[in-house]
Amino acid sequence: MPKDLRDFWAGLLYLFIGAAALYMAKDYEMGTAVSMGPGYFPIVLSGLLILIGSISLIRSFIVEGEPLEGFAVSKILYVTVSIVAFALVVEGAGFAIAVILVFAISAMGSKFFNWKFTLGIALASSIFCSLLFVKGLGIPLPIFGSWFGM
């Protein structure tokens, strides 16, 4: 029996997600570190998830942890709704607004939620992500979408 149920379930979740990602990326060409193929990042990332999950799972049987109290359904709903909101508004409102929505909605699930801090972090993250992903990496999404006449 695990001594820390939080590490146990987190480890299983990481293992599951890592294994699923590895399975999905199995047909992609790996490439090399110098010339990365389309499968390089997903395979390396899934390997890291499997490693972290394994460490967490083993640790759950060694280190005593706090008891697991309930299941945070409302917090999961906030995060899920934020992801759905991103998907629904990213094309019309644009990437910058969608990132702000993700931060604002998901932060409401925290017991430390504060509007001023959340909006500040959301705005800074929106600027950073827009510059990095849209301008730097060339992700084909509008920074501000058609809803704003741009």
N, C-alpha and C positions, 0 to 999 in steps of 0.2 A: 504494500500500500504506500502511495506517495506521501511524503511528509509535508509537501507544499503543493496544494491543488492548483494554485495560480500558475506556478511554473509548469506543472504537469499539463494543464489544458492549453496554455500558451505554446508549449513545446509541440503538442499534437497539432495545433492550428498551423504553426510555422512549417512543420513537416508536411502537412497536407497541402498547403499552398505551394510550398517549394516543389513537392512531387508533381502536383498538377501542372505547374509552370514548366517543369522539366519535360513532362510528357508532351505538352503542347508545342514545345520548341524542338522536339527531337528530330524533326525533318528539316529544320533550318540549317544552313551552312554555318559552321562555327567560325572559320577564318583563323587569323592569328591576332596577337595583341597589337601588332603593327598594322595589319590589314583586317580589321574586324568584319566578319560577315553578319548577316541579319540575326543569327542565332547566338552570337557571342554574348551580348548583354543579358538576354533572358536566361541563358544557360548558366552564366556566372552568378547572376542574381539568385536563381533558383538553388544553385549549389550553396550559396551563403545562407539562404533561408533554411535549407535542410541542416546545415551545420549549426546554426543558431538554435533551431528546434531540437536537435539532438542534445546540445549542451544544456538547454533548458529542461528537457525531459530527464536527463541523467541527474541534473542538479535537484530536481524535484524529489528524488529519492534519497538525497544526501542531506540537504539543508532544510531545517525546520522553518516553516513559513506561517503566515497569518491564516486563520480559517477563512474559507471562501463564504462570503455572505451574500446570497441572492445573485440575481442576474440583472445587470443594468440595462433593462429594456429601453428605457427612455433615452439613455445615452446612445445606444445603438441606433435608435430611430432618428435622433438629431443628425448623426453622421450619415446615415442612409439618405435622409431627406436632403442634406447638403449636396451629396453626390448627384442625386436625381435633379436637383435644382440647377446644378452646373450643366448637366447634359441638356436640360430644357432651354437654358438661356444663352449658352455659349455662342451659338450662331447668330441669334437676333440681337442680344445685348452686347456681345463681344467677350473676349477672353478676360479683360481686366475686370469687368463687372462680375463675371462668373466666378473668378477667384475670390473676389470680395465676399460674394454670397457663400461660398464654401466655408471661408473662415468664420463669417458672422453666424451662420446657422449651426455649424458644428461646435463652435465655442459655447453656444447656449446650453450644451449638455454638461458643461463643467460646473462644479460647485464653486469655482473661483471666478465665474463669469463677471466681466466688467465691460460695459459698452465702450468707454473711452479707450481702454487698452486694446480691446478686440478690434475696433475700427482702425486704430493706429497700425497695428500689426497687419491687418487685412489690406490696408492701403499700401504699406511698404512692400508686402508680399506681392500684391498685384503689379506694382511697378517692376519689381525685381523679376517676377515670372514672365511678364510681358516682354521685357528686354531680353531675358535669357531664351525663352522658348520661341516667341514669335519673331523677334528681330535677330537674335543670335543663332538659333538653330533652324530658323526658317519654317516653323510649324505653320501650315496654311490656315490660320484662324485670324479673324479680324480682331484687333485690339479693342475697338469700339464698333459695334455692329450696326446693322441697318435700322434698328429701332431708334437710333440717334441720328439717322440721316447721313451716316458716314460710309 
